[in-house]
Amino acid sequence: MNHDELREALRRAASAFKADGPDFALAGSYALWAHGAPEPLHDVDFVVAEPDVEAAARTLSKAGFDIRRPPEDWLFKAALSVDGPVVVDVLHQINRVPVDPAMIADAVTLDVLALSMPVLTPTQVMLQKLRSLHEHHCDFAPLILVVRAVREQLDWSALRDGTAENPFAATFLDLCTRLDIAEQ
């Protein structure tokens, strides 16, 4: 997957959502990129409220995306062609918590690739990334790159409070403090 393909998928999906709904927000690593983090090479993530899943799938299908339903019941995937790689994930749950309209309403409006769109804040995205850390998924290296890039935009207290029950997240935040990335 290259940046041009991902950017085109991001543009097309966001344009479709803006034109035909439902309410959405750019999420994940591309949301962090919109706030100044390194550009990802994996996929584009959007969030929609859980009741809007089918409307979102119809919108993207109408825009030419091939909709795929993986066994995971918290997202669907969209590809730009039937045999093409999946480039867009549309999440309606994050860490087993349903996306609600309030999360989308809390997003900030940014110009991304010449399109004005709602984008989750760096704190919202990092909170979810940190909550997903566990013994089988605990790679701090990519997270360090991201938090360095957006550190001034993060609400460090909210991150600490929102992940206090997760020892992997707490360890990561302690590492950020020791590396003088995080505010104390």
N, C-alpha and C positions, 0 to 999 in steps of 0.2 A: 504494500500500500504506500502511495506517495502523498506528499502534501497537496498536490494539485487535485488528486482524486478526492481526498478528504475535504478539502475546501469546497469543491464543487458539490459534494453531498451535503455539507453544512448549509451552503447557500440555497440549494434547491429545497431542502427540508424546511428551513426557516421561512423561505418565501411561501411555501405551501401552507405552513401553519399560520402565517400572517394573513394570507388571503382567505383561507377556509376554516381556520380554527382547528382544534380547540386552543385555549390558552396553554402556553408552553414556556419553557425557559431552557436556554443552553446550559448544560451541566458538565460535570466531569472535567477531564483534562483540557478540553477545548474552552471551557468556561475559565479555567485558570489561565490559559493562553491569552484569552481576551483581556485578562487583567495584568498580563506581562510575564507570565511563566513561559518556559520553553514549549515549542509546538510539538504536540504528540504525533505519533505515527501509527496509532492503533485503530481508533474509531472515533466517531462523533457521538456524544451522548446528549439527549434531550430528556426533560421530565415533563410529564403531563399528570394531571390529577387522576387518581384511580378511576373515577366514573367516566373519564374521557378517553379511555384506551381505544375503544372501537372507533370513535370519531377520529382519533389520531391515525389509526391504521387506514381508515378510508381516505383521509386527506393525503397521506403519503402514497397510497396505491394510485389515487387519481393523478398524482404528480409524477407517476412513472416508476415508483419504487416497487420492488418485489418484496412482499411482506412475508416474514418467516416467523413461525411460532416455536421457539425452543422449549424444551421440557421445563425450564425455569418459569415460574408463573409470576415473575415480577417485572418482566419486560417483553417487548417484541423487537425483532430486528428487521431492518430494511436495507435492501441492496438496490443499486441503480440498474441492475439487469438480472434476469432469471438465473444466469450462471455466474454472475459476478460475485465478488467478495462482499461480505456484509460490512457496511461502512457506517450505518446509523443504528444506535441502540436507543429505544424509547422506553424509559423506565417509568413505572407507576408505583413502585415501591423501592425504597433504599434501606438496606439493612433490615428488611422485614417490616418497615414502617411505611404505611401508605403515603404517597405524595398527596398533599392537599392543596387547595387553592391558596392558602396562606403562604406556603413555601414559594409558589410562583409569584404571588403578589409582592413578596419580599425581595425578589430579584431586582437588579438594577438594569436600566436600559442603556445599552452601549451600541456603538457602531462596530459591527463585526463584518469584515469583508464587504464594506459599503452598504450593509443592511443594518437598520436599527432593530434591535431585538432584546428581549429580557434575558439576562445572564445571571445565574446564581452568583452570589458574592464569594470571594475566596474563603471566607470563614465557613459559609454553608458547605462548600465543596470539601474543604479540608476536614471539617467535622465528620462528614460521611466517610472520607478516605481513612481517617484515623479509627473510626468505629469499626471498620471492616478488618482491621488488623487482628490476626490470631496466630496460633502456633503453626498453621500450615501456610499462612500468607503473612509474611513479616519482613518484607524487603524495604528497608529504610532509604536506600540509595536514591531511587527516583523521587521520593518525598522530600529529601534534603534539597535537591535541585529546585523543586517547586517552591518550597517555603522560603528559600533564599530570595527567590525572584519576587515574591508577593508579601514578604514579611511585614512591611509597613502597613499593609492593608488588612492584616489578620487581627482579629480580636482574640488575643492570646488567653485572656481570662475565660472567655466563652469556650475556647477549645479545651482548656484544662477542666472546666466545670462539666462540659458536655461529654468528656471521655474519661472521667475520673474512675469509673468502674472497670475500664479496660487497661490491664497492666502493660500491654504492648504499646498502646497509645501514650500512656503516662511515661513510659521509658523513652519513646520517641521525643516527646515534648521536653523531657529532662535533657536529652541529648542536644536538642535545639538550644536550650538555655546554656548548657556547657560550651557550646560552639559559638555563643554570642549571636545567635540568629534570632532567638525569641526574646521578647521583653520579659523582664522578671516580675 
